[in-house]
Amino acid sequence: MGIRHTFIQNLKYYRKQAGLTQEKLAEKIEMSTAYIGDMEARERFPSAETIDKIAEALNIRPSVLFDEFGSPNNVQDSFKKIYAKTIQQELKEKIDYAIEEVCKQI
């Protein structure tokens, strides 16, 4: 999961937690609603100054917006990534073992 994906997931999560619509957040940070929509749609990435304004409006530290485990969606994505690799490895090992066993019988 990349930094932009993490930022966007956290932005959406903390904006909703704060009870803010895109319009209300835009108002608080003195930006257009379209700008907030573009950020959440991955079409724009904010400057450091804008990130500070967003964090202040959401009453969180700016670093929270980049925390891989900041929102439930990010946590879910991370666990999927971790466990998918584990399951893939387990299946590969079992298939390799089964193939070896079949080859021994030939």
C-alpha positions in Angstrom: 0.0 0.0 0.0 1.5 3.3 -1.1 1.7 6.6 0.8 -1.0 8.2 -1.4 -3.4 5.3 -0.8 -2.8 5.5 3.0 -3.3 9.3 3.0 -6.5 9.1 1.1 -8.0 6.3 3.2 -7.1 8.2 6.4 -8.4 11.5 5.0 -11.8 10.0 4.2 -11.9 8.2 7.6 -10.9 11.1 9.8 -13.1 13.5 7.8 -16.1 11.3 8.4 -15.1 10.8 12.1 -15.1 14.5 12.5 -18.6 14.7 11.0 -17.4 16.8 8.1 -18.6 16.6 4.5 -16.2 17.4 1.7 -17.8 20.8 1.5 -17.4 21.6 5.3 -13.7 20.5 5.2 -13.1 22.6 2.1 -14.7 25.6 4.0 -12.5 25.0 7.0 -9.3 24.9 5.0 -10.3 27.6 2.6 -10.1 25.4 -0.5 -12.7 24.4 -3.0 -14.9 21.4 -2.6 -13.7 20.2 -6.0 -10.1 20.2 -4.5 -11.1 17.9 -1.7 -13.0 15.7 -4.1 -9.9 15.5 -6.4 -7.7 14.6 -3.4 -10.1 11.8 -2.4 -10.3 10.6 -6.0 -6.5 10.4 -6.2 -6.3 13.1 -8.8 -4.4 15.6 -6.6 -2.0 15.3 -3.7 -1.9 18.2 -1.3 1.1 20.4 -0.4 2.6 20.2 3.1 0.9 23.4 4.0 -2.5 22.0 2.9 -1.8 18.8 4.9 -1.2 20.9 8.0 -4.5 22.7 7.4 -6.4 19.5 6.9 -4.9 18.0 10.1 -5.8 21.1 12.1 -9.4 21.0 10.7 -9.7 17.4 11.7 -8.1 18.0 15.1 -5.3 15.4 14.5 -1.6 15.4 14.0 -0.5 15.6 10.3 1.5 12.3 10.8 -1.8 10.5 11.5 -2.8 11.0 7.9 0.1 8.9 6.9 -0.3 6.1 9.5 -0.6 2.8 7.7 -2.9 1.6 10.5 -4.8 4.9 10.9 -8.1 3.9 9.4 -10.0 0.6 9.5 -9.7 0.4 5.7 -5.9 0.7 5.9 -5.7 -2.0 8.6 -7.9 -4.3 6.5 -5.8 -3.7 3.4 -2.6 -4.4 5.4 -3.9 -7.6 6.8 -5.1 -8.8 3.4 -1.6 -8.1 2.1 0.1 -9.9 4.9 -2.2 -12.9 5.1 -2.6 -13.3 1.3 1.2 -13.8 1.1 1.1 -16.3 4.0 -1.7 -18.3 2.4 -0.1 -18.2 -1.0 3.2 -19.5 0.5 1.4 -22.3 2.4 -0.5 -23.4 -0.7 2.7 -23.4 -2.8 4.5 -25.6 -0.2 1.6 -28.1 -0.1 1.4 -28.2 -3.9 5.1 -28.7 -4.2 5.0 -31.5 -1.6 2.1 -33.2 -3.3 3.9 -33.0 -6.7 7.0 -34.6 -5.1 5.0 -37.4 -3.6 3.3 -38.1 -6.9 6.7 -38.1 -8.7 8.1 -40.6 -6.2 5.3 -43.0 -7.1 6.1 -42.9 -10.8 
